[in-house]
Amino acid sequence: MFHPQGPTFWELARQCLSSTERGYDLLAPKFDFTPFRTPDFILNAMAQCLGEARSIDAALDICTGTGAAIPILRPLCRRRVVGIDFSRGMLEVARRRFSDEPDQAAVELVCGDVLQMDFREEFDLAVTAGSLGHILPQDEPLFVERIAAALRPGGRFVFVTAELPPWWTRRAILSRAFNAAMLVRNAIWRPPFIMYYLTFLLPQAQRLLEQHGFDVNVRDDLFNGPFRPLRAVVATKRE
């Protein structure tokens, strides 16, 4: 399951018994050697929805972590890519990966809570990859509101999600079992660790985005085989 350079079972257990922020600080040095990093095939599929090289001024990577999505964003931007995350440990790994380079957009890494972002119409594009399970259902409206505020009119929010799988499928059973384990863990142990599956799914996510001023296009043609249920969502902020 893990790369030889990845975390041990006991390191993962320590992470799980920490807060979400502290857990990712602990995991950061080995995060890219775990299955939790968004796979390149998902990032490459997202890239097909983003546009041509140097076609926009600025992009925002929400919950950037170690910066897995920055390589698909940087070529698009003429000016800058901003990654925001609340884990200083993850951002420190990202800082070592991305330096100033001639003729490339600047990479800025910001430590902050995505639910409290105060960007105001600064970006042409926002993406998030592998982070939606950290947003509790009751916080999803605020999450979308903060993204809408950060985007310029006509700006796009791009992410990958799916529809709720039938309850008898392996994915549904495993996801619900994991969620149940996390609910029990958070009920008996503090501080909580927020990570759940089957979150921000279609069609509810589409309705929420539309309520916050987005036109939504769902692409179902980017994934094959066992990943066929995945959907790339391109939500464009209305002018």
N, C-alpha and C positions, 0 to 999 in steps of 0.2 A: 504493500500500500504506500509506503514512504520510501523516498530516496535514502541511501545510506547516510547522507549528510543532513537528513531531516531530524525532527525531534523524536526523543524516546517516548515510550508510553508514560513514564513518570513526569516528563516535561509537559506532555499534553494534559495530564491530570492536574498538574499545578496550574496550568493556564486555565483550565475549566473551572477551578475553584477560586479564581481571581475575578475581579470586575472585568467587564468587556475591554475597557481601555488598558488596564494592567495586563490582562491576558495577551493582548496583541503586542504590548511592549515586550513581554517575555518571549513570545513566539517569533518576533520580527527577524532575528538573525537567521532563522531557518525556514521562514515562511515560504520562500520561493521553492523549497524542496518538499512541500506538502501538497496534497490534493486540493487544499482550500484556495490556492491561487487560481484565478480564472484561467482556464486552458487557452492556449493560443488559437485553437480553432474557433472558439467563441469570439475572441477579440478580432480575428481576421474576418469573421462574418460581419461583425459590427462595422468594421472598416469599410465594407462595401456600401454602407448606408450613409457615409459621412461626407463624401464629396472629393473634389480634386485637390491636388497639392497646392498649398498657399492660396486657398480659395476663401479663407476667413481670417479675421484678425485675431480672435482669442477664443480659447476653449477651456472648459472647466471639467476636471475629473473629480467626481464626488466620491468620497471614501476611497481615496487613491491608494491607500496602503503603501506597498513598496513601489508603486508606479507602473504596474503591469500594462495599463492602458495608455500611458504617455507616449510610447513609441508609435502608436497609430494616430495620436492626436498632433504630435509635434510637426510632422510634415504638412499638415493641413493649414497651419497657422502662420501668419505673417509676423505677428508680434509676440504673443505669449501663450503659454499653457499654465494654468493654475491647478494644482492638486491640493485638495483639502482632506484632512483626516484628523481624528482626535488622538491617535497613537503617536507619541513622539518617537517611539522606537521604530515603528514602520517608516515614518518620515525620514529618520536618520539613514535607514537603508536606501531609501529612494534618493536622498541627497548624494550618496556616494555613486549612484548610477548615472546621474544626469548633471552635466556641467555645461557651462556656457561654451557654445561652439559658433564659429563664424557662419553667417548665413542661415542659422537655425533660430527658431523662436526661443525666447527665454523660457526657462522652466522655473516657476515659483511654487514653493511648497509651504502651505499654511496649516498650522495646528489649530483646529477648531471643531466645534460641533456642527454638523451639517444642518441640524434643526434650528440653529441660531445664525446661519449665514446672513450677512448683511450686505452682500453684493447688490448693486442696483443697476440693472441693464448694462452689464459690462461684457457679456459673452454672446457669441454667435452660436455656440454649441455647448451642451453639457452632456456628459455621459456618466454612467455608473456601471461597474462590472463586479458581480459577486457580492454586493453589499446589501441587497434588499432585505435579507433576513435579519438585519440589524435594526430595521425600522419597525417598531410595534404598530399593529393595525390602527390604534388610536392616534398615532403620530403621522400617519400617511398624509392626511390633508395638509398638515403643516409642512411636511417634507416637500410636497408638490408646490405649495405656496412659495417656499423659499427658492425653489428652482425657477419658478415663473418670474420671481422678482429679479433673479440674477441674469436672466436672458433678455436680450434686446428683442423688440418686436420682430417677428420672423425667425427668431432663434429656435434651435431644435434641441430636444431632450431625447437621447437615444439610449436604450437599454434592452436587455434580453430577459424574457419571462416565458410563461406558458399558461395554459388553462389548467384548472383543477383536474388531476387525473382521476379516472374511475377508482372507487374505493378499493376494489379487489386487485389492482395492479401492484406490482412489486414496488414501484416508486412511491405510490400512495402509502402503502403499509410501512415501508421503511421511514418515510418522511414523518408520518404521524407518530411512529414509535420514538423517533428522535425528539420530536416536539414534546411528547409526553415526558420523556426523560428530562428535558430542559425545564419544563414546568415544575416537575417535582424538585429538581435541583434548586430552582429559584425560590420555591416555596419554603425550603428548609435551610437555605444557605444564603448569607449576605456577604458582600454585595452581589447583585444579580449579574449573570452573564447573558446578554441578549443575543441570541442567534437561533432563528427558527427557519424551517423550510415551508414551502407552499404559501409564500407571502407575495403581495403585490401582483396577484395573478389577473389574467384576463377572464371575463370582460370588466370586472370591477375596476381595475386600474385604468382602463380606457375611459370609463364613465367619470372617474375622479379627475383625470387629466382634462377632459372636456369641460367639466364644471369649473375648472380653474383657467379656462381661456386657451386651451390647446385644441388644434385639429390633429387627429390621430390616424396614422397609417400603420397597419400591422402587416408585417411581411412573414409569410410562411414558407418561403422558397429558399432559405439559406442553409438549412440543416437537413441531414439525411440519416438513414439508419436509425439507431436507437435514440438519436437526438432530434429526430423528426418533430417531436412535439414542441420544441423550442420555437419561440417567435421573437423576431426583432421588432421593436416598437419605435417608431419615429414620430414624436409629438412636436408639432410646430406651434409656437406661440403666435396667436393671432395678432395681426397688425392693429 
